[in-house]
């Protein structure tokens, strides 16, 4: 003879599995994307990150404060419109790998981008192909 508990379990389990399965595509559609506008940790450089074919790139769309002074002091010239993130390719771990241009140094470095969550990117510039890196966390802008 069936108990009330076994009857309820048999009736509710398919409903629960169906509900979780139906919710899965909605969770996937909210996956974080690195594309959008991002502000550096100092709050003085905003970069538009866009697809460039199958790659990712990022161009300065706003500059203020210390970044303007640093670029001028380094002889970097016009910072607005400069492509800082160059030729990033998607990696198996979900991150991106390419080159970051550092205007106040006038050099490009091996770089990785990892999205920490929907509102934060971790961008690392490295030497010796990733052995020594310096990272910044950028914040998504509306």
Secondary structure as the mmCIF struct_conf table of DSSP 4:
data_model
#
loop_
_struct_conf.conf_type_id
_struct_conf.id
_struct_conf.beg_label_comp_id
_struct_conf.beg_label_asym_id
_struct_conf.beg_label_seq_id
_struct_conf.end_label_comp_id
_struct_conf.end_label_asym_id
_struct_conf.end_label_seq_id
HELX_RH_AL_P HELX_RH_AL_P1 UNK A 4 UNK A 29
TURN_TY1_P TURN_TY1_P1 UNK A 30 UNK A 30
BEND BEND1 UNK A 34 UNK A 34
STRN STRN1 UNK A 36 UNK A 39
TURN_TY1_P TURN_TY1_P2 UNK A 41 UNK A 42
BEND BEND2 UNK A 43 UNK A 44
STRN STRN2 UNK A 45 UNK A 52
TURN_TY1_P TURN_TY1_P3 UNK A 53 UNK A 54
STRN STRN3 UNK A 55 UNK A 63
HELX_RH_AL_P HELX_RH_AL_P2 UNK A 65 UNK A 73
TURN_TY1_P TURN_TY1_P4 UNK A 74 UNK A 75
TURN_TY1_P TURN_TY1_P5 UNK A 80 UNK A 81
STRN STRN4 UNK A 83 UNK A 90
TURN_TY1_P TURN_TY1_P6 UNK A 92 UNK A 93
BEND BEND3 UNK A 94 UNK A 94
STRN STRN5 UNK A 96 UNK A 102
TURN_TY1_P TURN_TY1_P7 UNK A 103 UNK A 106
STRN STRN6 UNK A 107 UNK A 117
TURN_TY1_P TURN_TY1_P8 UNK A 118 UNK A 119
STRN STRN7 UNK A 120 UNK A 127
HELX_RH_3T_P HELX_RH_3T_P1 UNK A 128 UNK A 130
TURN_TY1_P TURN_TY1_P9 UNK A 131 UNK A 131
STRN STRN8 UNK A 132 UNK A 141
#
